[in-house]
């Protein structure tokens, strides 16, 4: 009876390898589920070990569950060779990837038929029998922590095989071990291996024993994107059964706009083909294969995505993590800003205005938009000016000192220490004993020394690394801070020599260096009152770079300066300046502007007066605004 049943079932299922390897009384050597699962995989000739990115990975290669991007449920049905047999072949599978715990999977395969004629040992009919064989699979996969030349994933499946023939049944267990290697150096190329039934299930019905022998499956897969949402997948696979001949399989799939997929392959016995349709997480797949003895069959599969893709979950997790980090950082900054503002407020109350201003500056560096810090800075600045004005009230030079001091405080608050240093020196030229100017000059020189050291370090690092333009820029900053710095002068000359000796690619940089040097000399000559020399040097800059607006502006300014002011004009300017300051301190901003414009009619290049006019306009607008009123 056993032999008759085997022959009938082999023909019904069309599993030629099973029949070829059958032994006397021992059943087949490969599982009856060798046909595979999923219309997509079957249409690609079963060459799916290296590319199994759907719920069929539970069968083909448990390690491939790591390339499944979302929880997926698959249902597959095959009516095996209609017209020849009423055998059915069904699969239900689930893959569930997680963010950090690996990927889990489960599947159930079942096949069988009825109406099988049974005979006893004397070949006498015993009636009809039914046959059912089921395979339950539980799988798990994870990525190996190390990344040697790519990503390695390992997976395993525990299998429970149940057979039933008539009134006889038995159950056996088996084990699969899978590996997937996604190659680092060739994007889209992967290698898959599945040691299927490395521990084969053993069953016994009455006196006949069956054992499923191991099959080693090796595959290569390649995916390539073609446009925004189309792709081509190619695969090849070698199946090496322990007790049968090896099978060579091929498969190809072309997907158009993530909606339509066209497939074809070869499963070592015949050509296969299929088509698939996908829409919003649902897909329907159809396949075709045939056997010479039994005809053709048409697998049908429905696949449903059960949750969000893993990439989206990872992106959402990273977004939440970044938001939390930003929130913590904002809280930390808020605490630091509040502590410096409180310290500034306390120092202001104690009369230590300079220290209070430094605390406010630190708070504004942490949070430039802090309204409280900005208001406190203005209050402290006003208090410093008020204290200065009180001490210099009876001096005829009080207005000029206040003007330079105000500009110095503004530059100091804005971290423009070079400009601030110039203003403190202007104050000391008027009042050499001014203690506040001396103190602020000392503070400013300390800040510049700090900056000088950082620029010296950066310049040396750039020069050692061969980044000569960056190094030259840093050395020029050092010269601006310390014009007589010997290291900077020597380094600039050294870098110019190095850049001059370099290849043709540095000629433009050399030209710019020459232009920068000429412009610096022109600015120096202008500052020393050598206006004709400044014009000559600026014209050389302009010839090198006709778009150099600074050189053009310097030429115009020098031409205006070449006509010196007369003593009467200087006296008029001084008279108008003091008169304007009186109006300004009395908040008569319109009158102050009118008087100062008279100075510009005499001396259009007077930048100090222009700044005064702008300041008066700002205060006038503030008084005229609804809030100011």
RAJOWO-V453875 format. One record per residue. N is the residue number from 1. SS is DSSP state (H for helix, E for strand, - for the rest). OMEGA is omega as a letter, one per 40 degrees, with the letter a starting at -180 (999 if undefined). Layout:
N_SS_OMEGA / N_SS_OMEGA
This chain:
1_-_a / 2_H_a / 3_H_i / 4_H_i / 5_H_a / 6_H_a / 7_H_i / 8_H_a / 9_H_i / 10_H_i / 11_H_a / 12_H_a / 13_H_i / 14_-_a / 15_-_a / 16_H_i / 17_H_a / 18_H_a / 19_H_a / 20_H_a / 21_-_a / 22_-_a / 23_E_a / 24_-_i / 25_-_a / 26_-_a / 27_E_a / 28_-_i / 29_-_i / 30_-_i / 31_-_i / 32_H_a / 33_H_i / 34_H_i / 35_H_a / 36_-_a / 37_-_i / 38_-_a / 39_H_a / 40_H_a / 41_H_a / 42_H_i / 43_H_i / 44_-_i / 45_-_a / 46_-_i / 47_-_a / 48_-_a / 49_-_a / 50_-_a / 51_-_a / 52_-_a / 53_-_i / 54_-_a / 55_-_i / 56_-_i / 57_H_i / 58_H_a / 59_H_a / 60_H_a / 61_-_a / 62_H_i / 63_H_a / 64_H_i / 65_H_a / 66_H_i / 67_H_i / 68_-_a / 69_-_a / 70_-_i / 71_-_a / 72_E_i / 73_E_a / 74_E_i / 75_E_a / 76_E_i / 77_E_i / 78_E_i / 79_E_a / 80_-_i / 81_-_i / 82_-_a / 83_-_i / 84_-_a / 85_-_i / 86_-_a / 87_-_i / 88_E_a / 89_E_a / 90_E_i / 91_E_i / 92_E_a / 93_E_a / 94_E_i / 95_E_a / 96_E_i / 97_E_i / 98_-_a / 99_-_a / 100_-_a / 101_-_a / 102_-_a / 103_E_a / 104_E_i / 105_E_i / 106_E_i / 107_E_i / 108_E_i / 109_E_i / 110_E_i / 111_E_i / 112_E_a / 113_E_i / 114_E_i / 115_E_i / 116_E_i / 117_E_i / 118_E_i / 119_E_i / 120_-_a / 121_-_i / 122_-_i / 123_-_i / 124_-_a / 125_E_i / 126_E_a / 127_E_a / 128_E_i / 129_E_i / 130_E_a / 131_E_i / 132_E_i / 133_E_a / 134_E_i / 135_E_i / 136_E_a / 137_E_i / 138_E_a / 139_E_i / 140_E_i / 141_E_i / 142_E_i / 143_E_i / 144_-_a / 145_-_a / 146_-_a / 147_-_a / 148_-_i / 149_-_i / 150_E_a / 151_E_a / 152_E_i / 153_E_a / 154_E_i / 155_E_i / 156_E_i / 157_E_i / 158_E_a / 159_E_i / 160_E_a / 161_E_i / 162_E_i / 163_E_i / 164_E_i / 165_E_a / 166_-_a / 167_-_a / 168_E_a / 169_E_i / 170_E_a / 171_E_i / 172_E_a / 173_E_i / 174_E_a / 175_E_i / 176_E_i / 177_E_a / 178_E_i / 179_E_i / 180_E_a / 181_E_i / 182_E_a / 183_E_a / 184_-_a / 185_-_i / 186_-_a / 187_-_i / 188_-_a / 189_E_a / 190_E_i / 191_E_a / 192_E_i / 193_E_i / 194_E_i / 195_E_a / 196_E_a / 197_E_i / 198_E_i / 199_E_a / 200_-_i / 201_-_i / 202_E_i / 203_E_i / 204_E_i / 205_E_a / 206_-_a / 207_-_a / 208_E_a / 209_E_i / 210_E_i / 211_E_i / 212_-_a / 213_-_a / 214_-_i / 215_E_i / 216_E_a / 217_E_i / 218_E_a / 219_E_i / 220_E_i / 221_E_i / 222_E_i / 223_E_i / 224_E_i / 225_E_i / 226_-_a / 227_-_a / 228_-_a / 229_-_i / 230_-_a / 231_E_i / 232_E_i / 233_E_i / 234_E_a / 235_E_i / 236_E_a / 237_E_i / 238_E_i / 239_E_a / 240_E_i / 241_E_a / 242_-_a / 243_-_a / 244_-_i / 245_-_i / 246_-_i / 247_E_i / 248_E_a / 249_E_i / 250_E_i / 251_E_i / 252_E_i / 253_E_i / 254_E_a / 255_E_a / 256_E_i / 257_-_i / 258_-_a / 259_-_a / 260_E_i / 261_E_i / 262_E_a / 263_E_i / 264_E_a / 265_E_i / 266_E_a / 267_-_i / 268_-_i / 269_-_a / 270_-_i / 271_E_a / 272_E_a / 273_E_i / 274_E_i / 275_E_a / 276_E_i / 277_E_a / 278_E_a / 279_E_i / 280_-_i / 281_-_i / 282_E_i / 283_E_i / 284_E_a / 285_E_i / 286_E_i / 287_E_i / 288_E_i / 289_E_a / 290_E_i / 291_E_a / 292_-_a / 293_-_a / 294_-_a / 295_E_a / 296_E_i / 297_E_a / 298_-_i / 299_-_i / 300_E_a / 301_E_i / 302_E_a / 303_E_a / 304_E_i / 305_E_a / 306_-_a / 307_-_a / 308_-_i / 309_-_a / 310_H_i / 311_H_i / 312_H_i / 313_H_i / 314_H_i / 315_H_i / 316_H_i / 317_H_i / 318_H_i / 319_H_i / 320_H_a / 321_H_i / 322_H_i / 323_H_i / 324_H_i / 325_H_i / 326_H_i / 327_H_i / 328_H_i / 329_H_i / 330_H_i / 331_H_i / 332_H_i / 333_H_a / 334_H_i / 335_H_a / 336_H_i / 337_H_a / 338_H_a / 339_H_i / 340_H_i / 341_H_i / 342_H_i / 343_H_i / 344_H_i / 345_H_i / 346_H_i / 347_H_i / 348_H_i / 349_H_i / 350_-_i / 351_-_i / 352_-_a / 353_H_a / 354_H_i / 355_H_i / 356_H_i / 357_H_i / 358_H_i / 359_H_i / 360_H_i / 361_H_i / 362_H_i / 363_H_a / 364_H_i / 365_H_i / 366_H_a / 367_-_a / 368_-_a / 369_-_a / 370_-_a / 371_H_a / 372_H_a / 373_H_a / 374_H_i / 375_H_a / 376_H_i / 377_H_i / 378_H_i / 379_H_a / 380_H_i / 381_H_i / 382_H_i / 383_H_i / 384_H_i / 385_H_i / 386_H_i / 387_H_i / 388_H_a / 389_H_i / 390_H_a / 391_H_a / 392_-_a / 393_-_a / 394_-_a / 395_-_a / 396_-_a / 397_-_a / 398_H_a / 399_H_i / 400_H_i / 401_H_i / 402_H_a / 403_H_i / 404_H_a / 405_H_i / 406_H_i / 407_H_i / 408_H_i / 409_H_a / 410_H_i / 411_H_a / 412_H_i / 413_H_a / 414_-_i / 415_-_i / 416_-_a / 417_H_i / 418_H_i / 419_H_i / 420_H_i / 421_H_i / 422_H_a / 423_H_i / 424_H_i / 425_H_i / 426_H_i / 427_H_a / 428_H_i / 429_H_i / 430_H_a / 431_-_a / 432_-_a / 433_-_a / 434_-_a / 435_H_a / 436_H_i / 437_H_i / 438_H_a / 439_H_i / 440_H_i / 441_H_i / 442_H_i / 443_H_a / 444_H_i / 445_H_i / 446_H_i / 447_H_a / 448_H_i / 449_H_i / 450_H_i / 451_H_a / 452_H_a / 453_H_i / 454_H_i / 455_H_i / 456_H_i / 457_H_a / 458_H_a / 459_H_a / 460_H_i / 461_H_i / 462_H_a / 463_H_i / 464_H_a / 465_-_i / 466_-_i / 467_-_a / 468_H_i / 469_H_i / 470_H_i / 471_H_i / 472_H_i / 473_H_i / 474_H_i / 475_H_i / 476_H_i / 477_H_i / 478_H_i / 479_H_i / 480_H_i / 481_H_a / 482_-_a / 483_-_a / 484_-_a / 485_-_a / 486_H_i / 487_H_a / 488_H_a / 489_H_i / 490_H_a / 491_H_i / 492_H_i / 493_H_i / 494_H_a / 495_H_i / 496_H_i / 497_H_a / 498_H_a / 499_H_i / 500_H_a / 501_-_a / 502_-_a / 503_-_a / 504_H_a / 505_H_a / 506_H_a / 507_H_i / 508_H_i / 509_H_i / 510_H_i / 511_H_i / 512_H_i / 513_H_i / 514_H_i / 515_H_i / 516_H_a / 517_H_i / 518_H_a / 519_H_i / 520_H_i / 521_H_i / 522_H_i / 523_H_i / 524_H_i / 525_H_i / 526_H_a / 527_H_i / 528_-_i / 529_-_i / 530_-_a / 531_H_i / 532_H_i / 533_H_i / 534_H_i / 535_H_i / 536_H_i / 537_H_i / 538_H_i / 539_H_i / 540_H_i / 541_H_a / 542_H_i / 543_H_i / 544_H_a / 545_-_a / 546_-_i / 547_-_a / 548_-_a / 549_H_a / 550_H_i / 551_H_i / 552_H_i / 553_H_a / 554_H_i / 555_H_a / 556_H_a / 557_H_a / 558_H_i / 559_H_i / 560_H_a / 561_H_a / 562_-_i / 563_-_a / 564_-_i / 565_-_i / 566_-_i / 567_H_i / 568_H_i / 569_H_i / 570_H_i / 571_H_i / 572_H_i / 573_H_a / 574_H_a / 575_H_a / 576_H_a / 577_H_a / 578_H_i / 579_H_i / 580_H_i / 581_H_i / 582_H_i / 583_H_a / 584_H_a / 585_H_i / 586_-_i / 587_-_i / 588_-_a / 589_H_a / 590_H_i / 591_H_i / 592_H_i / 593_H_a / 594_H_a / 595_H_a / 596_H_i / 597_H_i / 598_H_i / 599_H_a / 600_H_i / 601_H_i / 602_H_a / 603_-_a / 604_-_a / 605_-_a / 606_-_a / 607_H_a / 608_H_a / 609_H_i / 610_H_i / 611_H_i / 612_H_a / 613_H_i / 614_H_i / 615_H_i / 616_H_i / 617_H_i / 618_H_i / 619_H_i / 620_H_i / 621_H_a / 622_H_i / 623_H_a / 624_H_i / 625_-_i / 626_-_a / 627_-_i / 628_-_i / 629_-_999
